[in-house]
Amino acid sequence: MLYKLQVKEYPNTKNRIIVPNSIYTVHKKVRKMVNGPNYVNCDWLSHNKDNTTIFISSELMRQLQFKTNKFYQFNIIETSCMVYYQFGILTAGWQQIERHASIFQEMTHIGNLYGFDTLLFGYKDIDFHINKIKCYHFEKNRWTSTIQPFPRVIYNRLPNRKLEAHPVVKQTKQMLQTTSIIFNPEFFNKWRVYEIFMQNNSVQYLLPHTIFQPSIDTLGEWIDHSDIYLKPVHGSKGNGIFHIYKNNREYMVSHFINNKLERSSHSTTDSIINKYFPYGLKDYVIQEAIPLFEKDKRKVDFRIHTNKNDKNKWEVSLHYARQVDDHFITTHISRGASIISIFDFFSEKDATMLLQKLEQIVLTLSGIIDNYYNGGTGELGFDLGIDQEKKIWLLEVNAKPGWTVFDYPEYHNDKHNIFRLLYRYAFFLQNK
């Protein structure tokens, strides 16, 4: 049962909560107060003044970050009194929820620890005529559906660019933004991200040479001098990427089709264009291929996740290395990459120093991206590499980093850390 109560502060240095007697008589065993990530053990007392006011000592007001005279909803569970929040997750619908049911169940459990009720819904589950959604939540070991008002905070977890670009979905998101706070608003445009960083002198050195919508002549010039990648500006998970290089007098092309790596050879760049790009290179970038550091003749790069916390500050939440055979064109796990620790191929001293550098870089990059999107991002994934001379390069920035790594048992704790940060950031958004 939820109780809507007005919080009022009273001067006292002890950890005391005073609730209406009507609540106290039902819940006498409460000994903990929880407000998002903040919790304290407290004395639980009663008053007879009215049925709508909860008095909180000045000491607890500070510790729990309550605002005086504000109404909160409280959910009392056994010995804990928790501020009740809702955390909406925008998905493609029930099929996506069912496909990742175990992940969403774990998220729900962690949200419960912070007082959040996690509501998952698809873009088709929204009724703007009554401003409510049909949503799914996990409780008592099963999924149930219910009708709820729009959550104040919504986490955008639409699974792919094609769906997110659909006119109906775009309109739905725009309408939701008039009633709710949505974080992680969209997948990134690769060229736009490149431009953002190019305009910042402190991070320009991280960027491989890149050109947007190259001409056929430019493509030929680049291939004659170095290996290159052609990347769609709206691509993700390695989709649509071409690796092209010159081998003697032949041009070699590698790319994925239906999750299978296809290779072909061509005598001219015109042959490549005619086969793969008959409509030109619109919405593509050409980028120099960095000769990545190798271990046992296998390429290595690094994935680092960052998340915002309840102070609206960025934290590094996950890091790991990926390794693939030299002929692979990407290091995505879904494309066959192996997951390893950074400490597996450097000495502890060198790995620690490298990790510190990488973490400093991604925190700086996170702030730059977030400023551009006016604080609308809550999590990011960065792909970075080092070349044979140990120079660091930024390869990709991901607006919705994938969860495939969570299939590995050794990253179970990292998964929970990321989920905790998602709710901590939602707590900040709820109370800002």
N, C-alpha and C positions, 0 to 999 in steps of 0.2 A: 504493500500500500504506500502511495506517495502522499507526502504532507507538504503543502505550500505554506511556508512560514517567512515572516519578515525578520531579518537579522538585525539585532540592536546590540550595540556595544555597551558594556558597563565596566567601570574601572576596577580591575582586580588583577593581581599578579599570578593568580593560581590558574590551573587548567580546569576551568569550570564551564559547563553548559547547563543552562536552565531552560527547560521546555515546559509547555503547557501541561497541566496535571492530567488532562485527558490522554496525552501521549505517554506520559511517564507511567501511568498505571498499566498500560499495555506493554511497554518496553522498559522495564526496570533494570534489565541487565546490561544496558549499553555502557561501554567503557572506552569506546574509540570514536573519534570524529574524523571523517575523511572528506577532503575537498580536492578532487583530482589527485595529483601526485603528493599532496601534502596530507599528513595524518599525524594525530597526537592521541595519546592516552589521556583520559579526562575524567573528572567527576561529573556525574549525571544527576542533576537535581530538578526540582519541579517548582512551578509557580501557578497561581490562580488568577492572574491578571486578566488574561484572555486566551483564546485558542489559536491565535495566529502569529504570536511573537515568540522568537527564540532569542534568549539573552546569552551572549558569548563574552567571556572575559576579554579585556583588552590584550592580555598576553596571547590568547588563542586567536584573536582577530588578526594579530600580526603573523603568527605562525601559519595560519590556514589561509591567509590572503582573502578574507571576507571583506565585503563592502557594507558599511553600516546602512541601515534602512532599506536595503535591497531585499526583494523577495527571492527565495531559492526554493527549489523542490528537493525534499529529502526522502531518501529511501532507507528504511531501517531494516537491516539484515542481521539477525541474531544479536551479537554484541557490538555491532558497528552502525553508526549513523552516517550515511554517505550522501553528499550532494549528488543529485541525479542529473546526468547529462545524456544527450543522444549524439551518436556519432554515425552519420550517414555515409554509406559507400555506394557511389554510382557505378553500376556495372552494365554489361550488355543484357542482363536478365538472368533468369533462373539457371539456364544452361551453364553460364560462366560460374555462377555461385556453386552449383553442384560439382562442376569440374574441379574446383579448388576448395571443396567443402572442408577438408581437414585444416587447411591454412586459415580459412575464415573462422573456423571453430576456435583455433588457438588465439586468433585476434580477439574474438569475443570474450574469451576467458581473461585475457590480459586487460581488456577494457573494463570488465566487471570489477577488477581490483581497484580501478580508479573511479568507479561509480558510473561508468558509461554503459548505456544500452546501445549495442551496435546494430544498426538497421541497414540491411542490404536491399537494394532495389535496382531495377532496370529503367532505362529511359522510357519504356512503354508502360511502366507502372505508375506514372505520374498523372494526376488529374488536376489540371490547373483551374477547373471550374469550381472545385471545392477546396483547392489548395491542400491536397492531401496525397499521400503515396500508399500504394500497397507494398509492404516491405516484409522481408524475411529476417528473422532473428533466431539465434540458437539458444535454447534454454531447456533445462531438464533432459539433456542428451538427445534432443530432437529439434528439427527445424519447424517453425510455425510461421504463419503469415498473419499480418494484422494491418489495419489501416491507421496511419499516423499523420499528424501535421508534418510539414517540411522540417527536417532537422536544421538547427542553426548552422552547424558545420558539416560540410560534405567533402569527402575524400574522393577525388576523381580517379577511378580505376578502370575506365573504359579500356578494353584490351588492345585495340589496334587503331592505326591512323585512318583506315578506310571507314570504319564505323564512326569515329569521332568527326570525320569530315562530312558525314551525311547531313543534308540540310535539316532534317527533322531533329537529329541529335544536336546540331549546332543551335537551333532555335530553342530546344529544350534547355540547354545549358545557359543560354542567355536569359531565359525566363527564371531559371533557378537562382541566378546571380542577383536577381532583384529581391529575393526573399532570404537567401542563405549565403554563407561564406564558403566558396569552393576553393580548395587548394589543389595544386598540380593542375592548372587549367587546361593544358594542351600538350601534345607531343611537340617537340622542338623542330624547327626548320634549321637544318645543318648550316646553311649559309648565313642565316640571321645570327646564330650563335657565334659563328666565326667572326662576323663583323663586330659583334659586341666586344669580343676579346681583342680584336685588332685595334679597336679604339682605346684600349687601355694599355698604356706603356709598360705597366708592371708585369703583364702576362704575355705580351706579344711574342716573346722569345720561345714560348711553348708550342707555337703553332706551325705545323708543316705548311709549306707553300701551297696555296689553294686558289683556284679561280672558278668563278661561277659562270655557268653556261658557256663553256669553251667552244671556240670554233673548231672546225675539222682540221684547219692548218695548225692551230695551237696543239691539238691532240697529237698530230704527227710530230711536231717539234719536241714535245715533252717526251714521247715514247722513245725518240731517237737518242735522248740523253739520260733517261732514268726510268726505273719502274714507276708505274702510276696506278692510282685507284680512281675509278669513276664511281661516285656515290650519289644516289638520289637524295635530294634535299629533304624529302619527306619519308625516307626509309628508316627502318628499325630492325633490330635483331639480325642484321647482316643481309636483309632482303635487298635485292637489286644492285648489290655491289659487284663491280667488275675489277679484276686485277689484270693489268696489261703490261707486258714487258717484251723487249726485243731479244731474240735468241739467234745470233748470227744474222741472217737476212729475213727471218720469219718473225711475225708478231704473234705472241702467245696470249691467249685470252682465257681467263678462268672465271667462272661464276656459278652460282647455285640455281638449279631448276628443280622445283619440287623436292627440296632438301637433298638433292644429289649434286655433287660437284661435276661440272662439265668443263672440258678443256677443248680448245680448238686452235688451229694455227692459220695465219693469214699472211699473204704476200704483200698486202698494202693496207693502209689505214682505211681506204675507201671500202675495202671488203668488210672491215669491222663495222663501219658505219652502216653499210647496206644490210648487213645481217642483223645487227642488234639495235641500231639507232636510226631507222629509216626516216624518222621525223625530227632528227637532229638531237642535240644535247640539252634541250630546254629542261630546266629543273634538275640538272645534274651539276655537281662540282667535280673538277679534276684536282687531284691531290697527290703530291709526291709520296711515294711509298717509303716509309722510314725503315732502314735496315735494322730490325729489332734485335736486341740481345738474344742469344741462343744458348740453350743448355742441352747437351747431348743431341745437338743438331736439330733442336726443336725450338721454335720461336716462343718468346715469353712476353706477356704484357700484364697489366695490373688493373683490377676493378676495385674502385673505392666508392662506397656509399656515404653520403652525408644526409643528416636529418636535422630538422629544427627541434628545439626542446621547449619547455614551458616558459623559458625566458626569451623566446624568439631568437635564440642564438644557434648557430650551426655547430653540429658535432659530427665527428667521423664515427659511423655506426658499424662499418663492416669493411674488411679489406681481404683480398686474396689475389693470387696470381693464376694466370691461365696459360696453358702450354699446348701448342699444336705442332704438327709436322710442318716443315718448311713450305710445302706446296699448298697448304690451306690458305684461303684468302682472308678469313676472319678468325677471331679467337672466341666466338660465342660458344657457350656450353652446348647449346642446341645444335651447333654445327660440328661437334665432336671434340671440343677442347677438354683437356684434363684440368682439374682443379688442384692446385698445390699451394703450399704456404710460401710466402716470400723468404722465410727462413730455411727453405729446403734447398736453395741453390746459392745462397750467400752465407758468409760467416755471420755469426750473431751480431758482431759489431757493425759490419757493412749493411746487413739487413735492417738493423735498428736505425742507422743513419739514413738509409734510403727511405724507410717508412716515415720517418719524421719529416723529410723533405716533401714526400708525396702528400702527407696529411696537411702540411702547411699550405701547399699549393691548392689542394681541393677546397680548403676552407676559404681561401682568397677567391677562388673561382665561384664558389657558391654564393658569396656575398655579391659579386658582380652580377651574376645571373639574377639573383633575387631582387636587386635594385632595379634592373631593367623591367622585371615583371611586377614591380610595385609591391613586393612582399607576397606574391601569390604562390610561391613554391614552398613545399614543405619537405621534399626529399629529392635527391639527385644521385645519379650514378655516373662516375667518371671512368673512362678508359684511358689509361696512360701507358706509355712505353718508354723504354730507354734504348738508345742505340749502342753500337759496339764500343763507343767512347764514353758511355754512361750518361749521356745527355738525356734529359727528360723531355718527352713530347706529349702533348695532349692529342689524343686520337678521336675521342667522341665524348659527347655529353648526353646523358639519357634523362628525360623528364620522368619516366616511370620505370625505374630499374626493375629488371625481372626477378623472379623468385625461384628460378631453377636451382640455384646454389643451395637452397634450403633442403633439397633432396639429400644433401650430404650430411650425415649425422654430426660431423665435427663442427658444423655451422649452426647447430640447433640453438645454442645460446645467443649467437648473433641475431638469429631470426627474432627471438624474444626481445632483444635489445631494440631492434628496429621497430617492432610493434609497440613497445613501451613509449618510444619517442613519438610515434604517430599520435598516441593519445595525449601525451604531454603537450604536443603542439596544438592539438585540438582544444585542450584545456586553456591554453593561451588565447586562442581565437574566441572561445566561448566568453571569456572575461575581459577582452580588450575594450 
